[in-house]
Amino acid sequence: MSRTIFITGATRGIGYATAVQAAKQKFTIIVNGRDEERLIEIKNELMAYGASVHILSYDVCDIDAIKKAFMWIKKNVGQLDAVVNNAGILDDALLGMVNEKQVSHTLAVNTEAVIYHMQYASRLMMKQKSGTIVNVSSIIGRVGNAGQTVYGASKAAVIGATYSAAKELAPYNIRVNAVAPGFIETDMTKQLSQEKYEQRLSEIKMGRIGTAEEVANVILFLASDYSSYVTGQVIGVDGGMVI
């Protein structure tokens, strides 16, 4: 039986790259996003690799929708081996300009959704007595950055949640880890000015920007049996920005 992986925020960037890499390894894949048309396109792309693919279109801020998604997985797929909490948003603002809407929405997407997905995933995995959860944090959650207080807080919280869940779920043979990507070529980085882009690049010891596929490869490692004795870890995928 193939391994089943559920990826949130799979319509672009790291989530999409993870889905593609999982399809190449013949995982049974469940992809989430808000754009159902895009999810259908992705399903067809992934099936071309010979993978079995399901789509779950909902907003990760909707707690009721999260519950229904896992009920659907239990009823229609049954097995859940890995969950990748990738969905996230970046809404930068200097501290003096931060507003209530930014704080509440960023924390809802980047932190609260991760916690609720871990909660429902763990309930399925505890019955199986196996499973792995991979949370996508960020280098900003580890070292911070000017103008990203809210984003950094949300991603630091993901790291704290990862450590705590790993301790709680290890007795059930459920592993919980996180990746902390650095400067990665995604839609988010394309929005930067040339000056900021060059500044970030200068901070990378390897001298180049990373790719979504390189992050996806680490996620798939953590979602596989190759990391069967790895839990409670935060793996930086940053080309040496933090050494």
C-alpha positions in Angstrom: 0.0 0.0 0.0 1.4 3.4 -0.9 1.9 6.1 1.7 -0.7 8.8 2.0 0.4 12.4 2.3 -1.9 15.5 3.0 -0.4 18.9 1.9 -2.0 22.2 2.8 -1.4 25.2 0.6 -0.5 23.0 -2.3 -1.4 25.3 -5.2 2.0 27.0 -5.5 5.5 27.4 -4.1 6.8 24.9 -1.6 3.4 23.1 -1.2 3.1 22.5 -5.0 6.8 21.4 -5.2 6.2 18.9 -2.3 3.1 17.5 -4.1 5.1 17.0 -7.3 8.0 15.3 -5.5 5.5 13.1 -3.7 3.8 12.2 -7.0 7.2 11.1 -8.4 7.6 8.8 -5.4 4.1 7.4 -6.0 2.5 8.6 -2.8 -1.3 8.8 -2.5 -1.7 12.6 -2.3 -4.3 14.8 -0.8 -3.9 18.5 -1.9 -5.5 21.5 -0.2 -6.0 25.0 -1.3 -8.7 27.6 -1.8 -8.6 27.7 -5.6 -10.5 24.6 -6.7 -9.9 25.1 -10.4 -6.1 25.2 -9.7 -6.4 22.1 -7.5 -8.1 20.3 -10.4 -5.2 21.3 -12.7 -2.7 20.1 -10.2 -4.5 16.8 -9.7 -4.2 16.1 -13.5 -0.5 17.1 -13.4 0.2 14.8 -10.5 -1.8 11.9 -11.9 0.5 12.0 -15.0 3.2 10.6 -12.7 1.0 7.7 -11.8 0.0 9.0 -8.4 -3.5 8.7 -6.8 -4.6 12.2 -6.0 -7.5 13.7 -4.1 -8.4 17.4 -3.6 -9.8 19.2 -0.6 -10.7 22.8 -1.3 -11.1 24.9 1.8 -9.7 27.9 3.8 -7.3 26.6 6.5 -8.7 29.4 8.8 -12.1 27.6 8.8 -12.0 25.2 11.8 -15.2 23.5 10.8 -13.8 22.8 7.3 -10.6 21.4 8.8 -12.7 18.9 10.9 -14.8 17.9 7.9 -11.6 17.4 5.8 -10.2 14.9 8.2 -13.6 13.2 8.5 -13.5 12.9 4.7 -10.0 11.4 4.8 -11.0 8.9 7.4 -14.1 7.8 5.4 -12.7 7.9 1.9 -9.0 7.2 2.2 -8.7 5.6 5.6 -4.9 5.8 5.9 -3.0 9.0 6.7 0.8 8.6 6.9 2.0 12.2 6.6 0.6 15.7 7.0 2.5 18.8 5.7 1.3 22.0 7.2 2.5 24.4 4.5 -0.3 26.9 4.0 0.9 30.4 5.0 0.8 34.1 4.3 3.3 36.9 4.4 2.0 40.4 5.3 4.9 42.6 6.1 4.7 45.8 8.1 7.0 47.8 10.3 6.0 47.4 14.0 4.5 50.9 14.2 2.2 50.2 11.2 0.9 46.8 12.3 -2.9 46.6 12.7 -5.2 44.2 14.4 -6.4 42.6 11.1 -2.9 41.8 10.1 -2.1 40.2 13.4 -5.3 38.1 13.7 -5.2 36.9 10.1 -1.5 36.1 10.0 -1.8 34.1 13.3 -4.9 32.4 12.1 -3.3 31.1 8.9 0.3 30.6 10.0 -0.2 29.3 13.5 -3.7 28.4 14.5 -4.3 26.4 11.3 -1.2 24.4 12.0 -2.3 23.5 15.5 -5.8 22.4 14.4 -4.5 20.3 11.5 -2.1 18.6 14.0 -4.9 18.0 16.4 -7.1 16.2 13.9 -4.3 14.5 12.1 -3.0 13.1 15.4 -6.4 11.6 16.2 -6.3 9.5 13.0 -2.6 8.7 13.5 -3.0 7.6 17.1 -5.4 4.9 16.0 -2.9 3.7 13.4 -0.1 4.1 16.0 2.1 5.7 13.3 2.4 8.9 11.3 4.5 11.9 10.7 3.7 15.6 10.7 5.9 18.2 9.0 5.3 21.9 9.8 6.7 24.6 7.5 8.2 27.4 9.6 10.7 30.0 8.4 14.2 31.3 9.0 12.4 34.4 10.2 10.8 32.4 13.0 14.3 31.6 14.2 16.3 34.8 13.8 13.7 37.5 13.1 13.8 40.3 10.6 13.0 44.0 10.6 9.5 44.7 9.3 8.3 41.1 9.9 7.4 41.1 13.6 4.0 39.5 13.0 5.2 37.0 10.5 8.2 36.1 12.6 6.0 35.6 15.7 3.6 33.3 13.8 6.5 31.2 12.5 8.3 31.1 15.8 5.0 29.8 17.3 5.0 27.0 14.8 8.4 25.9 16.1 7.2 25.9 19.7 4.1 24.0 18.7 6.3 21.5 16.8 8.5 20.8 19.9 5.5 20.4 22.2 3.5 18.1 19.8 6.6 16.0 19.2 7.0 15.3 22.9 3.3 14.6 23.3 2.9 12.3 20.3 6.2 10.4 20.3 4.7 7.6 22.6 2.2 6.9 19.8 4.9 6.6 17.2 3.9 9.9 15.6 6.8 12.1 14.6 6.6 15.9 14.4 9.3 18.0 12.8 9.6 21.3 11.1 11.5 22.9 8.2 12.7 26.5 8.4 13.3 27.6 4.8 15.5 30.6 4.1 15.5 32.7 1.0 13.6 30.5 -1.5 12.5 31.3 -5.1 8.7 31.6 -4.7 6.0 34.1 -5.6 6.7 35.9 -2.3 10.4 36.6 -3.1 9.5 37.8 -6.6 7.7 40.7 -5.0 10.9 42.1 -3.4 12.7 45.1 -4.9 16.0 44.4 -6.6 17.8 46.1 -3.7 16.2 43.9 -1.1 16.7 40.8 -3.3 20.5 41.5 -3.6 20.7 42.2 0.1 19.2 38.8 1.1 21.3 37.1 -1.5 24.5 38.5 0.1 23.6 36.9 3.4 23.6 33.4 2.0 26.9 31.5 2.5 26.2 29.3 -0.6 25.8 32.4 -2.7 22.5 31.6 -4.3 18.8 31.5 -3.7 17.2 28.2 -2.9 14.4 26.4 -4.8 11.1 25.2 -3.7 12.1 21.7 -4.8 15.1 21.7 -2.4 12.7 22.5 0.5 10.3 19.8 -0.8 13.1 17.2 -0.7 13.7 17.8 3.0 10.0 17.7 3.7 9.7 14.3 1.8 12.7 13.0 3.8 10.8 13.9 7.1 7.6 12.3 5.7 9.4 9.1 4.8 10.8 6.1 6.7 14.3 7.4 6.1 13.7 9.7 9.1 12.1 7.1 11.3 14.1 8.1 14.3 13.8 11.9 13.8 11.3 13.9 15.8 11.2 17.3 17.5 13.7 18.8 15.1 13.7 22.0 13.1 15.8 21.7 10.0 17.0 24.9 8.3 16.9 24.8 4.5 18.7 28.1 4.0 22.0 27.6 2.2 24.0 28.7 5.2 22.2 31.9 6.2 22.4 30.7 9.8 25.7 29.1 10.7 
